[in-house]
């Protein structure tokens, strides 16, 4: 009996040691602390495909409990209008501040401040949202596996006239998708080295034919948000839809900044294929024009691609309609 107890104790220790090792591996695999938390995973799933009035309070509770991943995602949603649905838009200001931000000051404090203390990854966004963020931050995002945010950082640097992109373009890690920004800063960029349909060729005074643009939209990672939306909602003519969707954004930079808020937290394919990813694209289209401009946009889209025009119209109505209990 004593021998049996020793064997059982040994097996128990082995099993417990194995479980501890698995747990440690899961924690070490996290890019942002808390992203492996089942509660965070459930809240993200709900936010992507369900009502935000159910998902955002869950994320807020996790953030208040110290979950860094939830803090970062809330900060990104709070900072990005296209990620916000009609329920959040209708919230009274005080309720919105209490839901989306940490306590402090008159308007609360972005959760990115708390997240940055625990996560160097989150600290990248805290630096991005500062007025003096350098262009080199774009390469730091590249090295962190955040391709969309890297493009955003370099676009913001260009808008702020921060300079330095000409030198950065010589770095092998500089994103090809925004070489045109380095060109604007004086770098020599070979247009012929780019895909024939890459829209940035236009900035380089090179021709972009419609059929080549179709091919670029069908394959480029940067065009994934438009492609996924059209495949899901206008599958009868995806090329015509992606052309219309791309043009409706009003600028190539707008397309380059769309996608998963953080690729470490939400896979880009998963985000693009989700209801949230698709409404984020449509919302960005709507925000690109004022009320009068939207009327002209809808008329133009109805001539170009009626299915995509219907998606934009439905999204406008979703924000205009009165809230219904249990829905966004």
N, C-alpha and C positions, 0 to 999 in steps of 0.2 A: 504493500500500500504506500509506504514511504517512497519507494522507487517510482511508483505511478505519479505521486504528487510532484516529484522532482521533474519528471518528464513533462507533465502538464504545465508546471510553472515555466519551464524552459520554452515550451511552445508558445505560451501566452506572451512571454517577453519578446519572442521573435515577431509574433503578430503585431504587438503594440509598437515595437521598433519599426516594423514595416509601415504601419499606418502613420507614424510620426514622420518617417522619411517622405512618404507620399505627400503629407500635408506641407512639409518644408519645401518640397519641390514645387508644389502649387503656388506657395507664397513667393518663392524666388522667381517663378516664371512671370509674375505680375510686372507689367510695366508701370502701372499706377496702383499703389496700395488700395485694396478693397475691390478691385475689378473682378476677382475670383469669388467674391461673396455671393452666395446664391440669391440673396435679397436684391443685390445690385443687378445681377443677371436678369431676374424676373422683372424688375422695374424697367430695364432697358427694353426688354421684349414688349412690355406693355406700352411703352412710349413709342416704339417703332410702329406698332400695328394696332394700337388701341387708343382709347380716349386719354387726352393729356390730363384731364381733371382727375383721373385715377392714378396716372403714372407720376406726375410731378410731385404730389404730396408724398409719395413713397420715396422718391429721390431726395426730397427735402428732409424727410425723417432720417434717412441714412446719412445725409450730409451733417445734420445736427449731431448725429451719433459719432461723427469722426471718420466716416468713410470718404477717403480722399478721391476715389474715382467718381463718386456721386457729386462731390463738391465741384470737381472739374467739369463734369457734364452739365450741371446746373449753371455754372458760370458761362459755358459756351452757349447754352440755350438763351440765357439772359442777355447775352451780348449780340445774338444773331437773330434779327427779326424774321428771317425766312423759316427759322426752326420753331416759331411760335404759332400756335393755332388760335382759332377764334375764342375759345374759352379763356385762355390766358390774356388775350387782348381785351376782353370785356371785364376782367377783374378790376375792382377798385384799386387805386394806387397803393393804399396801405396794405391791402391783402396781398397784392402782387409782391411788394417789397418783403413782407413777412415770409412768403412762400419761396421766393427765388434767391434771397440774399441772407447773409449773416447779419447779426445785430451790429449796430454801430452807425453813428452819424444820423443825419436826417433822412437819408435814402437807403440806409443799410450799406453793407460792404460786400463786394463781390466775393463769392466763395473761392475764387482763384487765389486770393491772398492766403487763406488757410491751407489750400491744397499745395501751394508752392512751398510751404514750410516742410511738408512731408515728401514731396515728389519733385525731383529735378525736371521731370517730364512736364508737369503742370507749370513749373516756373517759366517754361518757354513762352507760354501764353501770357503770363503776367508781364514778361518783358515785351512781348509783341504789342500789348495794349498801352505801352508807354510812348509818349510823344517822341522820344529820342531813340527808339529802337533802331539799331544799325541794320544795314542790308545783310550783313554776315549772319544774322539770326536765321535767315532763310536756309543756309547750309546746315545750321544746327538742327533745324527741323528735318532736313533730309536725312541726317545721320540718326535722328530719332525715329525714322520710319514714318514720318508724317508728311507725305508728298503734297497733299492738298494745302496744309498749313504752310508748307515751304513756299508754295506759289503765292499764297496770300501775303506772307511776310515780304516777299520780293516786290509784289505789286504795291503794297503799302509803302515800302521804302521808296519806290519810284514816285508815288503820289506826294510823298513828303519831301521829295528831292534830296534824299539822304546821301545819294552818291555812293560810289564804291562798287557798283555792279559791273563796270568794265573790268576791274581787276578780278572780281569773283568769277566771271565767266571763264577764266582760264583754269579754274578748279574742275577736275574730272567729275566732282559730285554736283556741279551746278546743273539744275534741271533744264533739259532741252526744251521743255514746254514753254519756258519764259526767256528764251534767248533774245527775243525781240526787245525785252526790257534792257538787257545789256547793250544791245544795238543803240537804243535811245540814249544810253550813257556814253556812247562813243566806241563801243567794241565792234570789231569787224566780225560779221556773222555771214556765213555762206548760205544763202537761201536754197541753193541746189542740194545742200546736205539734208534739208528737211523733207518731210513727206510732201508730195506735190499738192496735197489738199490742206496742209496745215495753215490755218487762218493767219498765223503770225507772219507768213510770207508776204502778206499785203503790206505790213509795216516796213518790210524790206524791199518794197517796190517790185515784188515778183507777182506773177499772175497766179490766181487760184481758180481753176475751172470747176464748174458745178459738179461734174462727175468725180473729180478728184476730192472735192469737199465731202461728197457722199461717202467715199471710201474712207476718208479720215474719220468722219463721224461714226462709221461702222466699226472702227477698230481702235481708235485712240483711247487710252485710259481716261484722259481728261474729259472725253465726251460720254463717259459711262452714265452720268445722271440723266442726260437727254435720251440716250439710247434705251435705258431701262424703263423710263417713263413711257416712251413710245411703244416699246415691245409689249408692255403690260396693258396699255389703254387704247392704242391705235395700231394693232398688229397687222391690219390689212395693208398698210403702206408705211412701213417703218422709215424708209429713207426720206419720204416727203415730210413725215412728222418730225424727224430729227432736224431736217433743214429748217422747218418752221420754228421749232423749239429753240434752236441755236440762234436764229435771227431775232426771235422775240425778246431775248435777254438784253439786247441793245448794245452789248459790247462783248468782245472775246474775253476780257478780264473777268466778267461776271461768270462765265462758264468755268473758267479756271479755278474760281474760288468755291464752286459748288461741290458738294460731296459730304462724306462722313465728317462730323464735327471733329472727331479725333479717331484716326485709324487704329490707334492702340486700343481704344475702347470699343469701337464698332467697325467691323470689317466693311470696306467700301462697297463690295458687292451686296452685302446684306442691307446696308443702308439704302443703296440705290433701288433695290427691289422692294423695299418696304413702303407702306402707305405714307410714313413720315418723310421718307426721302423724296417721294414723288410730289407730295404737297409742298415740300420745301422748294423744289424746282419751280412749281407753278407760282408759289408765293413770291419768289424772286423775280419772276416775269412781271407779276402785277406791281411790285414795288419799283420796277424800273420806269414807270410812267405815272403821271398824276391822273386824276379822274377823267379829264378831257382826253388825255393821251391814251388812256385805256380804251375809250370808245373807238378811237382811230385804229388802235392795235387790233381789237377784236374784228373790226371790219376787214382789215388787211388779212388777218389770219383765216377768216372765213373764206376768202378767195384762194388763199394759198393751200390750206389744209383744214377742212371743216372739223375733223375729229379733234385736232389739237386745240382749235378755237373753242370747241365745246368744253374741253377740260379747263381751259383758262376761265371761261364764263362760269362754270360750275364752282370753281374755287372762289371767284369774286362773290358769288351768291352765298357760299358757305360762311363767309365773313359777314355778309349783310343780313343773313337770316337771324331770327331771334333764337336764343339758345333753347334747346329741348333737354329736359332731364335725362341723364344717362348718355348724352352724346356730346361731342365737342361743340 
